[in-house]
Amino acid sequence: MDVKMEPSWKTRLAGEFEKDYFVKLTDFVRQEYRQATVYPSGPNIFNAFAHCPFDRVKVVIIGQDPYHEPGQAHGLCFSVQDGTPFPPSLQNIFKEITDDLGRPRPTSGDLTRWADQGVLLLNATLTVRAHRAGSHQGHGWETFTDAVIRCLNAERQHLVYMLWGAYAQKKGASIDTSRNLVLTSPHPSPLSAHRGFFGNRHFSRANDYLVALGESPIDW
């Protein structure tokens, strides 16, 4: 697995690449790409880091694993490639943005525009087999992305973390809430969005926090 990662991240995470779990993870991922269709494409595995250098992170959104159908995943959680229908969770995210900020629904589900503004769109697991949700969980990706969160928590402050659903909240349990804004709510999935994702106003709350710190808000 070729770790194509922006230098500020690669320097900080270099120690992870040498650990036994990551060596085993690399072997597993390479074998999966040889044997099956895996998403995202190899060059996009670390796309979240490519678009959002360590020192430019303002907001962190934690997802679970990549979308597993064709034309969707490209290395940013909740994001899909241009021309792909919006998955239900993304539809609900856009609905909340419209309700919260009065913004019209975007025509593209590609959230690269967020990543380029400092939104780290981090899935806990960075690869998945086609049509098999969760198929690459438990092979080491979670250990790696825990290290990413630890690194941010140790070196950065005044970040906004959006933790949607129990999985993301558990993964973000160690984040220092005294030095960062940690926003929690149910997941935007159709199964849970009506239980508190809708109306959470996370997007305006994030921007209010950033502006109060003298940072530019995110153009959601």
N, C-alpha and C positions, 0 to 999 in steps of 0.2 A: 504494500500500500504506500503510494507516494504521498507524503504529507505536504501538500501544497498549501501553505499557510502564510499569512502576512507576517513579516519578520518580528514585529513586536510581540505577537502571540507565540511564534515558534521559539523565540529565545526563552520566554517564561515557561513554556511547557516542555522544553527539550528533555528534562529529566524523566517525564512520563514515557517518552518514546523508548527509553532504555529498559523500562521495567518489564518483568515477566508477563504481566497481564496484557501489556500492549503488544509485545512480540506475538503472543498467542492470538490476540485479536487480529493482528495483521495477517497472520496465516489463515485464520478463519475467513476473513473478508476476501482475501485473494481467491481462496478456494470457492467461495460462494459466487464471485463474479465469473469464475471459469465454468461453474456447473449450472448456473441459473441466471434468469434476468433479475438484476438487483437495481434498486433505486436509492439515491440519485445516480447519475452517471459518475464514473470515477473522478473526473476533474472537479465535480461539484460537491464532493463529500464535505469539504471544509469551507464551503462557500460563505457561511455565516462569518467566519473569521477573515476571509479575504476582503469583505466589504466593510468591516467594522474593526479598525485597529484598536488595540487595547486601550490606548489613551484617549480614544474618541468615543468610547462607550458612554451612553447617557441612560439608556433604558435596556433592560434585559427581559425578554419574554421567553418562558420555558415551555417547550412542547414535549411530547412523548417520543414518537418515532415518525419517520417520514411517511408521507402519503405513498400508497403502494399500487396505484394504478398508472397506466401510461400517461405521459405528458404532464404529470403533476410535480413530483418532488424535484427540487433543484438546490437543496442544501440550506434552505431557510424555513424555519418552522412556520406552519400555517399558510405558507406562500405556494402558489402554483405558477407554472410557466404561462406566458401569454397565450391566449387562444384556448385555454383550458377552462371548462365550466368551473365555477366556484364550488368547492365542497361545502357541505352544510355549515361546518364550524366557521369557515371564512365568511360565508354569507351573514352569519350572526355577528361576527366581529364588525363587519361593515355596517350592519344595521345599528349596532350600538354607537359606532362613530357618528352615524347620521343623527341619531337621537341625541347624542351628547354634544356634538359640535355643530350640528346643522349642515354637515358636509354632504353633498350628493354621493351616491354610491359610485365607487370607481368603476371604470370599464375594464381594468386589468387586475387580476389577482396576484400579479408579480409584486412582491413586497420589497424588492431590491431598493426601491426608493426610500423605504424606511431604514434599511440597513446602512445605506450611504449617509444617512443623517445621524447615525450613532445608536441604532436599535439593534442589539444583538439578538438574533432570532435563533435561539439555541434549542435544538432537539436533544433529549437525553440520550437517544440512540441515533446514530448518524446514517445508518443504512438499513435496508429492509428488502426481503424477497418480494417479487411481484405477487400481488393478490394475497399476501400472507401477513396481515398486520401483526406487529410484535415479533416477527420471526427472528430478528437479530438481537432481541433483548437477552440479557444474561450472559453475554459473551465478552464483556469488558468495556463496551462503550459508556455505560453508566459510570464506571470508575473514572474514565477519562473526563467526562463532562462534570462530574463532581469536582475534579481537580481544577477545571476551568472556573467554576463558581468559587472555590476556595481562593484561587488566585485573585479574582476580582474583589472578594471580600477582604483580603489581606492588604491589597495595594490601592484600592479605589474607594472613595466614599461619595456620598450625595448622588448615588445612582437610584433609578426607579426600577424596581423588580415587579413584574406582573406575573402573579402565580395563580393560574386558572385551573381549578380542580384539585382534588386530593393528591394526585401524583406530583404535580408541580409544587404544591405546598410542602409536601414531605421532602422533596429534593432541595427546596430552598429553606429548610428549617434552620440551617446554621447561619443564615445571613444576619448581619448585625443591624437590627432595626433602629438602633440609636444613631446610626451614621448614614442610613439609607431610607428611602421611602419604599416600603414593602406593601403592595396592594394585592389583596386576595379576594377571590370570588369563585363561584362555581365555574365549571368549564363551559365554553361557548357551544359545545355539542348540543344538538336538538334535544338530547335526553335530559340536559341539565340547565340550559340557558335561561329558561323561565323561572329557575329557582334562585336567581340572583345575579347572573351575568348581565342580563338586560337591566339597565339602570345603575350599573356599578360606577359609571362615569370615570373609569380609569384613564381615559385618554385626556380629558380636561384636567383631571387631578395631576397627572404626570406633567403636563405642560405648565400648570400653575406652580408646581414645585420647581421645575427647571427655571422658569422665569424669575421666581423669587431668589434663586441663586445666581442670577445674572447670566444664565445660559439661554441660548435661543431655543424656542419650543420646537417640537416635532411637527412637521406638516403631515398629518395623518391622512 
